[in-house]
Amino acid sequence: MTGRRAAIVACLILIATAAILLAMGRPPICTCGRVALWHGAIDAGNSQHIADWYSPSHLIHGLLFYAAAWALLPRWPMPARYLPALLIEAMWEIVENSPVIIDRYRTATMALGYEGDSVLNSLCDIGFMSLGFWLARRLPVPASIILAIGFELLTLAVIRDNLTLNVLMLVWPIEAIRTWQAGL
């Protein structure tokens, strides 16, 4: 697959993702009526703007997807390795914004008032995954590992959450972790 064809397919995936999210009733931008480059508070504006404390987890997705593509698809050209990662991330953004997952976040994680993502935030999350994929391609493996661990530790220290805890609490909630995350 050529880079041009992959770019066309990638654009179609992004357009389809945005259309599906809009059809699901997701707001295009924050319902507050503005777009912020960074939203650092863990509140109702989270997952509504371009970047927030969960953006590093999407970058880590890209690092992990690159590693998986490198291991599972070693003979595929790079544009063809990227498309499955893009598709998986886009599908996650759709599933993540379904009522069942939104409710799961509310009941099992620290995201008690979580309302789901704006379409802008979902597309930017996909962009952060893409950035992670690109970085993993460029960086030595140890640097990618250090980057992932660094982001996990940073978000753990700042917001008491990260990709690891997010997955754990969605799959197998632990009340002691939820209490600690809530600062109780």
CNS distance restraints for C-alpha pairs under 8 A (distance, minus, plus):
assign (resid   1 and name CA) (resid   5 and name CA) 6.43 0.50 0.50
assign (resid   1 and name CA) (resid   6 and name CA) 6.60 0.50 0.50
assign (resid   1 and name CA) (resid  77 and name CA) 7.04 0.50 0.50
assign (resid   1 and name CA) (resid  79 and name CA) 6.82 0.50 0.50
assign (resid   1 and name CA) (resid  80 and name CA) 6.13 0.50 0.50
assign (resid   2 and name CA) (resid   6 and name CA) 6.22 0.50 0.50
assign (resid   2 and name CA) (resid  79 and name CA) 6.99 0.50 0.50
assign (resid   3 and name CA) (resid   7 and name CA) 6.05 0.50 0.50
assign (resid   3 and name CA) (resid  79 and name CA) 5.76 0.50 0.50
assign (resid   4 and name CA) (resid   8 and name CA) 6.31 0.50 0.50
assign (resid   5 and name CA) (resid   9 and name CA) 6.22 0.50 0.50
assign (resid   6 and name CA) (resid  10 and name CA) 5.96 0.50 0.50
assign (resid   6 and name CA) (resid  79 and name CA) 5.73 0.50 0.50
assign (resid   6 and name CA) (resid  80 and name CA) 6.79 0.50 0.50
assign (resid   6 and name CA) (resid  83 and name CA) 7.07 0.50 0.50
assign (resid   7 and name CA) (resid  11 and name CA) 6.15 0.50 0.50
assign (resid   8 and name CA) (resid  12 and name CA) 6.26 0.50 0.50
assign (resid   9 and name CA) (resid  13 and name CA) 6.19 0.50 0.50
assign (resid   9 and name CA) (resid  83 and name CA) 7.79 0.50 0.50
assign (resid  10 and name CA) (resid  14 and name CA) 6.30 0.50 0.50
assign (resid  10 and name CA) (resid  83 and name CA) 6.69 0.50 0.50
assign (resid  10 and name CA) (resid  86 and name CA) 7.25 0.50 0.50
assign (resid  11 and name CA) (resid  15 and name CA) 6.12 0.50 0.50
assign (resid  12 and name CA) (resid  16 and name CA) 5.99 0.50 0.50
assign (resid  13 and name CA) (resid  17 and name CA) 6.03 0.50 0.50
assign (resid  13 and name CA) (resid  86 and name CA) 7.82 0.50 0.50
assign (resid  13 and name CA) (resid  87 and name CA) 6.84 0.50 0.50
assign (resid  13 and name CA) (resid  90 and name CA) 7.43 0.50 0.50
assign (resid  14 and name CA) (resid  18 and name CA) 6.17 0.50 0.50
assign (resid  14 and name CA) (resid  90 and name CA) 7.36 0.50 0.50
assign (resid  14 and name CA) (resid 123 and name CA) 7.24 0.50 0.50
assign (resid  15 and name CA) (resid  19 and name CA) 6.12 0.50 0.50
assign (resid  16 and name CA) (resid  20 and name CA) 6.07 0.50 0.50
assign (resid  17 and name CA) (resid  21 and name CA) 6.12 0.50 0.50
assign (resid  17 and name CA) (resid  90 and name CA) 6.19 0.50 0.50
assign (resid  17 and name CA) (resid  91 and name CA) 7.69 0.50 0.50
assign (resid  17 and name CA) (resid  94 and name CA) 7.09 0.50 0.50
assign (resid  18 and name CA) (resid  22 and name CA) 6.10 0.50 0.50
assign (resid  18 and name CA) (resid 119 and name CA) 6.18 0.50 0.50
assign (resid  18 and name CA) (resid 123 and name CA) 7.33 0.50 0.50
assign (resid  19 and name CA) (resid  23 and name CA) 6.07 0.50 0.50
assign (resid  20 and name CA) (resid  24 and name CA) 6.14 0.50 0.50
assign (resid  20 and name CA) (resid  94 and name CA) 7.39 0.50 0.50
assign (resid  21 and name CA) (resid  25 and name CA) 6.58 0.50 0.50
assign (resid  21 and name CA) (resid  26 and name CA) 5.51 0.50 0.50
assign (resid  21 and name CA) (resid  94 and name CA) 6.36 0.50 0.50
assign (resid  21 and name CA) (resid  97 and name CA) 7.75 0.50 0.50
assign (resid  21 and name CA) (resid 119 and name CA) 6.36 0.50 0.50
assign (resid  22 and name CA) (resid  26 and name CA) 5.12 0.50 0.50
assign (resid  22 and name CA) (resid  27 and name CA) 6.73 0.50 0.50
assign (resid  22 and name CA) (resid  28 and name CA) 6.92 0.50 0.50
assign (resid  22 and name CA) (resid 119 and name CA) 7.03 0.50 0.50
assign (resid  24 and name CA) (resid  98 and name CA) 7.84 0.50 0.50
assign (resid  26 and name CA) (resid  97 and name CA) 7.81 0.50 0.50
assign (resid  26 and name CA) (resid 116 and name CA) 7.70 0.50 0.50
assign (resid  26 and name CA) (resid 117 and name CA) 7.06 0.50 0.50
assign (resid  26 and name CA) (resid 118 and name CA) 5.80 0.50 0.50
assign (resid  26 and name CA) (resid 119 and name CA) 6.27 0.50 0.50
assign (resid  27 and name CA) (resid  31 and name CA) 6.75 0.50 0.50
assign (resid  27 and name CA) (resid 117 and name CA) 7.89 0.50 0.50
assign (resid  27 and name CA) (resid 118 and name CA) 5.08 0.50 0.50
assign (resid  27 and name CA) (resid 119 and name CA) 6.16 0.50 0.50
assign (resid  28 and name CA) (resid 118 and name CA) 5.50 0.50 0.50
assign (resid  28 and name CA) (resid 119 and name CA) 4.72 0.50 0.50
assign (resid  28 and name CA) (resid 120 and name CA) 5.96 0.50 0.50
assign (resid  29 and name CA) (resid  33 and name CA) 7.09 0.50 0.50
assign (resid  29 and name CA) (resid  34 and name CA) 7.33 0.50 0.50
assign (resid  29 and name CA) (resid  35 and name CA) 6.76 0.50 0.50
assign (resid  29 and name CA) (resid  48 and name CA) 6.42 0.50 0.50
assign (resid  29 and name CA) (resid  49 and name CA) 7.01 0.50 0.50
assign (resid  29 and name CA) (resid 118 and name CA) 5.20 0.50 0.50
assign (resid  29 and name CA) (resid 119 and name CA) 6.28 0.50 0.50
assign (resid  29 and name CA) (resid 120 and name CA) 5.60 0.50 0.50
assign (resid  29 and name CA) (resid 121 and name CA) 7.63 0.50 0.50
assign (resid  30 and name CA) (resid  34 and name CA) 6.30 0.50 0.50
assign (resid  30 and name CA) (resid  35 and name CA) 6.66 0.50 0.50
assign (resid  30 and name CA) (resid  45 and name CA) 7.11 0.50 0.50
assign (resid  30 and name CA) (resid  48 and name CA) 4.83 0.50 0.50
assign (resid  30 and name CA) (resid  49 and name CA) 6.36 0.50 0.50
assign (resid  30 and name CA) (resid 118 and name CA) 5.99 0.50 0.50
assign (resid  32 and name CA) (resid  45 and name CA) 7.99 0.50 0.50
assign (resid  35 and name CA) (resid  49 and name CA) 5.70 0.50 0.50
assign (resid  35 and name CA) (resid  50 and name CA) 7.27 0.50 0.50
assign (resid  36 and name CA) (resid  49 and name CA) 5.41 0.50 0.50
assign (resid  36 and name CA) (resid  50 and name CA) 6.29 0.50 0.50
assign (resid  36 and name CA) (resid  51 and name CA) 7.92 0.50 0.50
assign (resid  37 and name CA) (resid  49 and name CA) 6.51 0.50 0.50
assign (resid  37 and name CA) (resid  50 and name CA) 5.05 0.50 0.50
assign (resid  37 and name CA) (resid  51 and name CA) 5.97 0.50 0.50
assign (resid  38 and name CA) (resid  49 and name CA) 6.79 0.50 0.50
assign (resid  38 and name CA) (resid  50 and name CA) 6.24 0.50 0.50
assign (resid  38 and name CA) (resid  51 and name CA) 4.84 0.50 0.50
assign (resid  38 and name CA) (resid  52 and name CA) 5.65 0.50 0.50
assign (resid  39 and name CA) (resid  45 and name CA) 6.94 0.50 0.50
assign (resid  39 and name CA) (resid  46 and name CA) 6.49 0.50 0.50
assign (resid  39 and name CA) (resid  49 and name CA) 6.54 0.50 0.50
assign (resid  39 and name CA) (resid  50 and name CA) 7.84 0.50 0.50
assign (resid  39 and name CA) (resid  51 and name CA) 6.30 0.50 0.50
assign (resid  39 and name CA) (resid  52 and name CA) 4.98 0.50 0.50
assign (resid  39 and name CA) (resid  53 and name CA) 7.72 0.50 0.50
assign (resid  40 and name CA) (resid  46 and name CA) 7.73 0.50 0.50
assign (resid  40 and name CA) (resid  52 and name CA) 5.59 0.50 0.50
assign (resid  40 and name CA) (resid  53 and name CA) 6.29 0.50 0.50
assign (resid  41 and name CA) (resid  45 and name CA) 7.45 0.50 0.50
assign (resid  41 and name CA) (resid  46 and name CA) 6.86 0.50 0.50
assign (resid  41 and name CA) (resid  52 and name CA) 7.99 0.50 0.50
assign (resid  42 and name CA) (resid  46 and name CA) 5.82 0.50 0.50
assign (resid  42 and name CA) (resid 159 and name CA) 7.57 0.50 0.50
assign (resid  43 and name CA) (resid 113 and name CA) 7.73 0.50 0.50
assign (resid  44 and name CA) (resid 113 and name CA) 6.86 0.50 0.50
assign (resid  44 and name CA) (resid 114 and name CA) 6.96 0.50 0.50
assign (resid  44 and name CA) (resid 115 and name CA) 7.66 0.50 0.50
assign (resid  45 and name CA) (resid  49 and name CA) 7.24 0.50 0.50
assign (resid  46 and name CA) (resid  52 and name CA) 6.52 0.50 0.50
assign (resid  47 and name CA) (resid  51 and name CA) 7.66 0.50 0.50
assign (resid  47 and name CA) (resid  52 and name CA) 6.73 0.50 0.50
assign (resid  47 and name CA) (resid  54 and name CA) 7.74 0.50 0.50
assign (resid  47 and name CA) (resid 116 and name CA) 6.96 0.50 0.50
assign (resid  47 and name CA) (resid 117 and name CA) 4.89 0.50 0.50
assign (resid  47 and name CA) (resid 118 and name CA) 6.66 0.50 0.50
assign (resid  47 and name CA) (resid 121 and name CA) 5.81 0.50 0.50
assign (resid  47 and name CA) (resid 122 and name CA) 7.87 0.50 0.50
assign (resid  48 and name CA) (resid 117 and name CA) 5.50 0.50 0.50
assign (resid  48 and name CA) (resid 118 and name CA) 4.87 0.50 0.50
assign (resid  48 and name CA) (resid 119 and name CA) 8.00 0.50 0.50
assign (resid  48 and name CA) (resid 120 and name CA) 7.15 0.50 0.50
assign (resid  48 and name CA) (resid 121 and name CA) 5.41 0.50 0.50
assign (resid  49 and name CA) (resid 118 and name CA) 7.30 0.50 0.50
assign (resid  49 and name CA) (resid 120 and name CA) 6.65 0.50 0.50
assign (resid  49 and name CA) (resid 121 and name CA) 5.30 0.50 0.50
assign (resid  50 and name CA) (resid 120 and name CA) 6.59 0.50 0.50
assign (resid  50 and name CA) (resid 121 and name CA) 5.29 0.50 0.50
assign (resid  50 and name CA) (resid 124 and name CA) 5.80 0.50 0.50
assign (resid  51 and name CA) (resid  55 and name CA) 5.71 0.50 0.50
assign (resid  51 and name CA) (resid 121 and name CA) 7.12 0.50 0.50
assign (resid  51 and name CA) (resid 124 and name CA) 7.18 0.50 0.50
assign (resid  51 and name CA) (resid 125 and name CA) 7.82 0.50 0.50
assign (resid  53 and name CA) (resid 155 and name CA) 6.67 0.50 0.50
assign (resid  53 and name CA) (resid 159 and name CA) 7.57 0.50 0.50
assign (resid  54 and name CA) (resid  58 and name CA) 7.03 0.50 0.50
assign (resid  54 and name CA) (resid 155 and name CA) 7.99 0.50 0.50
assign (resid  54 and name CA) (resid 162 and name CA) 7.29 0.50 0.50
assign (resid  55 and name CA) (resid  59 and name CA) 6.52 0.50 0.50
assign (resid  55 and name CA) (resid 125 and name CA) 6.17 0.50 0.50
assign (resid  55 and name CA) (resid 128 and name CA) 6.46 0.50 0.50
assign (resid  56 and name CA) (resid  60 and name CA) 6.22 0.50 0.50
assign (resid  56 and name CA) (resid 128 and name CA) 7.43 0.50 0.50
assign (resid  56 and name CA) (resid 151 and name CA) 6.14 0.50 0.50
assign (resid  56 and name CA) (resid 152 and name CA) 7.92 0.50 0.50
assign (resid  57 and name CA) (resid  61 and name CA) 6.32 0.50 0.50
assign (resid  57 and name CA) (resid 151 and name CA) 7.62 0.50 0.50
assign (resid  57 and name CA) (resid 152 and name CA) 7.63 0.50 0.50
assign (resid  57 and name CA) (resid 162 and name CA) 6.65 0.50 0.50
assign (resid  57 and name CA) (resid 163 and name CA) 5.23 0.50 0.50
assign (resid  58 and name CA) (resid  62 and name CA) 6.60 0.50 0.50
assign (resid  58 and name CA) (resid 125 and name CA) 5.82 0.50 0.50
assign (resid  58 and name CA) (resid 126 and name CA) 7.14 0.50 0.50
assign (resid  58 and name CA) (resid 128 and name CA) 5.52 0.50 0.50
assign (resid  58 and name CA) (resid 129 and name CA) 4.81 0.50 0.50
assign (resid  58 and name CA) (resid 132 and name CA) 7.62 0.50 0.50
assign (resid  59 and name CA) (resid  63 and name CA) 6.60 0.50 0.50
assign (resid  59 and name CA) (resid 125 and name CA) 8.00 0.50 0.50
assign (resid  59 and name CA) (resid 128 and name CA) 4.79 0.50 0.50
assign (resid  59 and name CA) (resid 129 and name CA) 4.44 0.50 0.50
assign (resid  59 and name CA) (resid 130 and name CA) 7.24 0.50 0.50
assign (resid  59 and name CA) (resid 131 and name CA) 6.29 0.50 0.50
assign (resid  59 and name CA) (resid 132 and name CA) 4.35 0.50 0.50
assign (resid  59 and name CA) (resid 133 and name CA) 7.56 0.50 0.50
assign (resid  60 and name CA) (resid  64 and name CA) 6.18 0.50 0.50
assign (resid  60 and name CA) (resid 129 and name CA) 6.92 0.50 0.50
assign (resid  60 and name CA) (resid 132 and name CA) 6.06 0.50 0.50
assign (resid  60 and name CA) (resid 148 and name CA) 5.74 0.50 0.50
assign (resid  61 and name CA) (resid  65 and name CA) 5.95 0.50 0.50
assign (resid  61 and name CA) (resid 129 and name CA) 5.60 0.50 0.50
assign (resid  61 and name CA) (resid 132 and name CA) 6.97 0.50 0.50
assign (resid  61 and name CA) (resid 133 and name CA) 7.89 0.50 0.50
assign (resid  62 and name CA) (resid  66 and name CA) 6.01 0.50 0.50
assign (resid  62 and name CA) (resid  85 and name CA) 7.39 0.50 0.50
assign (resid  62 and name CA) (resid 128 and name CA) 7.48 0.50 0.50
assign (resid  62 and name CA) (resid 129 and name CA) 4.23 0.50 0.50
assign (resid  62 and name CA) (resid 130 and name CA) 5.81 0.50 0.50
assign (resid  62 and name CA) (resid 131 and name CA) 6.82 0.50 0.50
assign (resid  62 and name CA) (resid 132 and name CA) 4.12 0.50 0.50
assign (resid  62 and name CA) (resid 133 and name CA) 4.10 0.50 0.50
assign (resid  62 and name CA) (resid 134 and name CA) 7.67 0.50 0.50
assign (resid  62 and name CA) (resid 136 and name CA) 7.54 0.50 0.50
assign (resid  63 and name CA) (resid  67 and name CA) 6.39 0.50 0.50
assign (resid  63 and name CA) (resid 129 and name CA) 7.69 0.50 0.50
assign (resid  63 and name CA) (resid 132 and name CA) 4.97 0.50 0.50
assign (resid  63 and name CA) (resid 133 and name CA) 5.15 0.50 0.50
assign (resid  63 and name CA) (resid 135 and name CA) 7.31 0.50 0.50
assign (resid  63 and name CA) (resid 136 and name CA) 5.29 0.50 0.50
assign (resid  63 and name CA) (resid 144 and name CA) 6.82 0.50 0.50
assign (resid  63 and name CA) (resid 148 and name CA) 7.63 0.50 0.50
assign (resid  64 and name CA) (resid  68 and name CA) 6.21 0.50 0.50
assign (resid  64 and name CA) (resid 133 and name CA) 7.81 0.50 0.50
assign (resid  65 and name CA) (resid  69 and name CA) 6.02 0.50 0.50
assign (resid  65 and name CA) (resid  85 and name CA) 5.72 0.50 0.50
assign (resid  65 and name CA) (resid 133 and name CA) 6.74 0.50 0.50
assign (resid  66 and name CA) (resid  70 and name CA) 6.00 0.50 0.50
assign (resid  66 and name CA) (resid  81 and name CA) 7.82 0.50 0.50
assign (resid  66 and name CA) (resid  82 and name CA) 7.55 0.50 0.50
assign (resid  66 and name CA) (resid  85 and name CA) 7.65 0.50 0.50
assign (resid  66 and name CA) (resid 133 and name CA) 5.29 0.50 0.50
assign (resid  66 and name CA) (resid 136 and name CA) 6.33 0.50 0.50
assign (resid  66 and name CA) (resid 137 and name CA) 7.12 0.50 0.50
assign (resid  67 and name CA) (resid  71 and name CA) 6.19 0.50 0.50
assign (resid  67 and name CA) (resid 136 and name CA) 7.75 0.50 0.50
assign (resid  68 and name CA) (resid  72 and name CA) 5.83 0.50 0.50
assign (resid  68 and name CA) (resid  73 and name CA) 7.85 0.50 0.50
assign (resid  69 and name CA) (resid  73 and name CA) 5.09 0.50 0.50
assign (resid  69 and name CA) (resid  74 and name CA) 6.97 0.50 0.50
assign (resid  69 and name CA) (resid  81 and name CA) 5.68 0.50 0.50
assign (resid  69 and name CA) (resid  82 and name CA) 7.70 0.50 0.50
assign (resid  69 and name CA) (resid  85 and name CA) 7.96 0.50 0.50
assign (resid  70 and name CA) (resid  74 and name CA) 5.20 0.50 0.50
assign (resid  70 and name CA) (resid  81 and name CA) 7.80 0.50 0.50
assign (resid  73 and name CA) (resid  81 and name CA) 6.73 0.50 0.50
assign (resid  76 and name CA) (resid  80 and name CA) 6.07 0.50 0.50
assign (resid  76 and name CA) (resid  81 and name CA) 6.13 0.50 0.50
assign (resid  77 and name CA) (resid  81 and name CA) 6.38 0.50 0.50
assign (resid  78 and name CA) (resid  82 and name CA) 6.27 0.50 0.50
assign (resid  79 and name CA) (resid  83 and name CA) 6.59 0.50 0.50
assign (resid  80 and name CA) (resid  84 and name CA) 7.46 0.50 0.50
assign (resid  81 and name CA) (resid  85 and name CA) 7.25 0.50 0.50
assign (resid  82 and name CA) (resid  86 and name CA) 6.25 0.50 0.50
assign (resid  82 and name CA) (resid 133 and name CA) 7.57 0.50 0.50
assign (resid  83 and name CA) (resid  87 and name CA) 6.06 0.50 0.50
assign (resid  84 and name CA) (resid  88 and name CA) 6.05 0.50 0.50
assign (resid  85 and name CA) (resid  89 and name CA) 6.16 0.50 0.50
assign (resid  86 and name CA) (resid  90 and name CA) 6.05 0.50 0.50
assign (resid  86 and name CA) (resid 126 and name CA) 7.13 0.50 0.50
assign (resid  86 and name CA) (resid 129 and name CA) 7.81 0.50 0.50
assign (resid  86 and name CA) (resid 130 and name CA) 7.21 0.50 0.50
assign (resid  87 and name CA) (resid  91 and name CA) 6.05 0.50 0.50
assign (resid  88 and name CA) (resid  92 and name CA) 6.12 0.50 0.50
assign (resid  89 and name CA) (resid  93 and name CA) 6.27 0.50 0.50
assign (resid  89 and name CA) (resid 126 and name CA) 6.15 0.50 0.50
assign (resid  89 and name CA) (resid 129 and name CA) 7.35 0.50 0.50
assign (resid  90 and name CA) (resid  94 and name CA) 6.47 0.50 0.50
assign (resid  90 and name CA) (resid 126 and name CA) 6.55 0.50 0.50
assign (resid  91 and name CA) (resid  95 and name CA) 6.18 0.50 0.50
assign (resid  92 and name CA) (resid  96 and name CA) 5.67 0.50 0.50
assign (resid  93 and name CA) (resid  97 and name CA) 6.28 0.50 0.50
assign (resid  93 and name CA) (resid 122 and name CA) 5.98 0.50 0.50
assign (resid  93 and name CA) (resid 126 and name CA) 7.98 0.50 0.50
assign (resid  94 and name CA) (resid  98 and name CA) 6.59 0.50 0.50
assign (resid  95 and name CA) (resid 101 and name CA) 6.90 0.50 0.50
assign (resid  96 and name CA) (resid 101 and name CA) 5.49 0.50 0.50
assign (resid  96 and name CA) (resid 102 and name CA) 6.65 0.50 0.50
assign (resid  96 and name CA) (resid 116 and name CA) 7.46 0.50 0.50
assign (resid  97 and name CA) (resid 101 and name CA) 6.58 0.50 0.50
assign (resid  97 and name CA) (resid 102 and name CA) 6.10 0.50 0.50
assign (resid  97 and name CA) (resid 116 and name CA) 5.29 0.50 0.50
assign (resid  97 and name CA) (resid 117 and name CA) 6.51 0.50 0.50
assign (resid  98 and name CA) (resid 102 and name CA) 6.17 0.50 0.50
assign (resid  99 and name CA) (resid 103 and name CA) 5.96 0.50 0.50
assign (resid 100 and name CA) (resid 104 and name CA) 6.14 0.50 0.50
assign (resid 101 and name CA) (resid 105 and name CA) 6.11 0.50 0.50
assign (resid 102 and name CA) (resid 106 and name CA) 6.36 0.50 0.50
assign (resid 102 and name CA) (resid 114 and name CA) 6.77 0.50 0.50
assign (resid 102 and name CA) (resid 115 and name CA) 6.60 0.50 0.50
assign (resid 102 and name CA) (resid 116 and name CA) 6.06 0.50 0.50
assign (resid 103 and name CA) (resid 107 and name CA) 6.21 0.50 0.50
assign (resid 104 and name CA) (resid 108 and name CA) 5.69 0.50 0.50
assign (resid 104 and name CA) (resid 109 and name CA) 7.60 0.50 0.50
assign (resid 104 and name CA) (resid 170 and name CA) 6.84 0.50 0.50
assign (resid 105 and name CA) (resid 109 and name CA) 5.19 0.50 0.50
assign (resid 105 and name CA) (resid 110 and name CA) 7.52 0.50 0.50
assign (resid 105 and name CA) (resid 111 and name CA) 5.85 0.50 0.50
assign (resid 105 and name CA) (resid 112 and name CA) 7.14 0.50 0.50
assign (resid 105 and name CA) (resid 114 and name CA) 6.96 0.50 0.50
assign (resid 105 and name CA) (resid 170 and name CA) 6.71 0.50 0.50
assign (resid 106 and name CA) (resid 110 and name CA) 7.22 0.50 0.50
assign (resid 106 and name CA) (resid 111 and name CA) 5.36 0.50 0.50
assign (resid 106 and name CA) (resid 112 and name CA) 4.37 0.50 0.50
assign (resid 106 and name CA) (resid 113 and name CA) 6.31 0.50 0.50
assign (resid 106 and name CA) (resid 114 and name CA) 6.05 0.50 0.50
assign (resid 107 and name CA) (resid 112 and name CA) 6.77 0.50 0.50
assign (resid 108 and name CA) (resid 169 and name CA) 6.04 0.50 0.50
assign (resid 108 and name CA) (resid 170 and name CA) 6.13 0.50 0.50
assign (resid 108 and name CA) (resid 173 and name CA) 5.67 0.50 0.50
assign (resid 108 and name CA) (resid 178 and name CA) 7.77 0.50 0.50
assign (resid 109 and name CA) (resid 166 and name CA) 7.26 0.50 0.50
assign (resid 109 and name CA) (resid 169 and name CA) 5.61 0.50 0.50
assign (resid 109 and name CA) (resid 170 and name CA) 6.69 0.50 0.50
assign (resid 109 and name CA) (resid 173 and name CA) 7.16 0.50 0.50
assign (resid 109 and name CA) (resid 178 and name CA) 6.22 0.50 0.50
assign (resid 110 and name CA) (resid 178 and name CA) 5.95 0.50 0.50
assign (resid 110 and name CA) (resid 181 and name CA) 6.18 0.50 0.50
assign (resid 110 and name CA) (resid 182 and name CA) 6.23 0.50 0.50
assign (resid 117 and name CA) (resid 121 and name CA) 5.93 0.50 0.50
assign (resid 117 and name CA) (resid 122 and name CA) 6.10 0.50 0.50
assign (resid 118 and name CA) (resid 122 and name CA) 6.30 0.50 0.50
assign (resid 119 and name CA) (resid 123 and name CA) 6.17 0.50 0.50
assign (resid 120 and name CA) (resid 124 and name CA) 6.13 0.50 0.50
assign (resid 121 and name CA) (resid 125 and name CA) 5.98 0.50 0.50
assign (resid 122 and name CA) (resid 126 and name CA) 6.36 0.50 0.50
assign (resid 123 and name CA) (resid 127 and name CA) 6.26 0.50 0.50
assign (resid 124 and name CA) (resid 128 and name CA) 6.18 0.50 0.50
assign (resid 125 and name CA) (resid 129 and name CA) 6.32 0.50 0.50
assign (resid 126 and name CA) (resid 130 and name CA) 6.22 0.50 0.50
assign (resid 127 and name CA) (resid 131 and name CA) 6.18 0.50 0.50
assign (resid 128 and name CA) (resid 132 and name CA) 6.21 0.50 0.50
assign (resid 129 and name CA) (resid 133 and name CA) 6.23 0.50 0.50
assign (resid 130 and name CA) (resid 134 and name CA) 6.17 0.50 0.50
assign (resid 131 and name CA) (resid 135 and name CA) 6.05 0.50 0.50
assign (resid 132 and name CA) (resid 136 and name CA) 6.05 0.50 0.50
assign (resid 133 and name CA) (resid 137 and name CA) 6.38 0.50 0.50
assign (resid 134 and name CA) (resid 138 and name CA) 6.45 0.50 0.50
assign (resid 135 and name CA) (resid 139 and name CA) 5.79 0.50 0.50
assign (resid 135 and name CA) (resid 144 and name CA) 7.57 0.50 0.50
assign (resid 136 and name CA) (resid 140 and name CA) 7.45 0.50 0.50
assign (resid 136 and name CA) (resid 141 and name CA) 7.30 0.50 0.50
assign (resid 136 and name CA) (resid 144 and name CA) 5.84 0.50 0.50
assign (resid 139 and name CA) (resid 143 and name CA) 6.00 0.50 0.50
assign (resid 139 and name CA) (resid 144 and name CA) 6.19 0.50 0.50
assign (resid 140 and name CA) (resid 144 and name CA) 6.52 0.50 0.50
assign (resid 141 and name CA) (resid 145 and name CA) 6.30 0.50 0.50
assign (resid 142 and name CA) (resid 146 and name CA) 6.12 0.50 0.50
assign (resid 143 and name CA) (resid 147 and name CA) 6.01 0.50 0.50
assign (resid 144 and name CA) (resid 148 and name CA) 6.20 0.50 0.50
assign (resid 145 and name CA) (resid 149 and name CA) 6.16 0.50 0.50
assign (resid 146 and name CA) (resid 150 and name CA) 5.82 0.50 0.50
assign (resid 147 and name CA) (resid 151 and name CA) 6.17 0.50 0.50
assign (resid 148 and name CA) (resid 152 and name CA) 6.19 0.50 0.50
assign (resid 149 and name CA) (resid 153 and name CA) 6.11 0.50 0.50
assign (resid 150 and name CA) (resid 154 and name CA) 5.98 0.50 0.50
assign (resid 151 and name CA) (resid 155 and name CA) 6.08 0.50 0.50
assign (resid 152 and name CA) (resid 156 and name CA) 6.02 0.50 0.50
assign (resid 152 and name CA) (resid 162 and name CA) 5.49 0.50 0.50
assign (resid 152 and name CA) (resid 163 and name CA) 6.82 0.50 0.50
assign (resid 152 and name CA) (resid 164 and name CA) 7.61 0.50 0.50
assign (resid 153 and name CA) (resid 157 and name CA) 6.05 0.50 0.50
assign (resid 153 and name CA) (resid 162 and name CA) 7.80 0.50 0.50
assign (resid 154 and name CA) (resid 158 and name CA) 6.13 0.50 0.50
assign (resid 155 and name CA) (resid 159 and name CA) 5.56 0.50 0.50
assign (resid 155 and name CA) (resid 160 and name CA) 6.54 0.50 0.50
assign (resid 155 and name CA) (resid 161 and name CA) 5.95 0.50 0.50
assign (resid 155 and name CA) (resid 162 and name CA) 5.54 0.50 0.50
assign (resid 156 and name CA) (resid 160 and name CA) 4.31 0.50 0.50
assign (resid 156 and name CA) (resid 161 and name CA) 4.80 0.50 0.50
assign (resid 156 and name CA) (resid 162 and name CA) 5.57 0.50 0.50
assign (resid 157 and name CA) (resid 161 and name CA) 7.94 0.50 0.50
assign (resid 159 and name CA) (resid 181 and name CA) 7.85 0.50 0.50
assign (resid 160 and name CA) (resid 180 and name CA) 7.85 0.50 0.50
assign (resid 160 and name CA) (resid 181 and name CA) 5.26 0.50 0.50
assign (resid 161 and name CA) (resid 165 and name CA) 5.93 0.50 0.50
assign (resid 161 and name CA) (resid 166 and name CA) 6.65 0.50 0.50
assign (resid 161 and name CA) (resid 181 and name CA) 6.97 0.50 0.50
assign (resid 162 and name CA) (resid 166 and name CA) 5.90 0.50 0.50
assign (resid 163 and name CA) (resid 167 and name CA) 6.16 0.50 0.50
assign (resid 164 and name CA) (resid 168 and name CA) 6.17 0.50 0.50
assign (resid 165 and name CA) (resid 169 and name CA) 5.85 0.50 0.50
assign (resid 166 and name CA) (resid 170 and name CA) 6.17 0.50 0.50
assign (resid 167 and name CA) (resid 171 and name CA) 6.12 0.50 0.50
assign (resid 168 and name CA) (resid 172 and name CA) 5.48 0.50 0.50
assign (resid 168 and name CA) (resid 173 and name CA) 6.47 0.50 0.50
assign (resid 169 and name CA) (resid 173 and name CA) 4.10 0.50 0.50
assign (resid 169 and name CA) (resid 174 and name CA) 6.57 0.50 0.50
assign (resid 169 and name CA) (resid 178 and name CA) 7.90 0.50 0.50
assign (resid 173 and name CA) (resid 177 and name CA) 7.94 0.50 0.50
assign (resid 173 and name CA) (resid 178 and name CA) 7.62 0.50 0.50
assign (resid 174 and name CA) (resid 178 and name CA) 6.37 0.50 0.50
assign (resid 175 and name CA) (resid 179 and name CA) 6.05 0.50 0.50
assign (resid 176 and name CA) (resid 180 and name CA) 6.19 0.50 0.50
assign (resid 177 and name CA) (resid 181 and name CA) 5.99 0.50 0.50
assign (resid 178 and name CA) (resid 182 and name CA) 6.20 0.50 0.50
assign (resid 179 and name CA) (resid 183 and name CA) 6.48 0.50 0.50
assign (resid 179 and name CA) (resid 184 and name CA) 5.54 0.50 0.50
assign (resid 180 and name CA) (resid 184 and name CA) 5.82 0.50 0.50
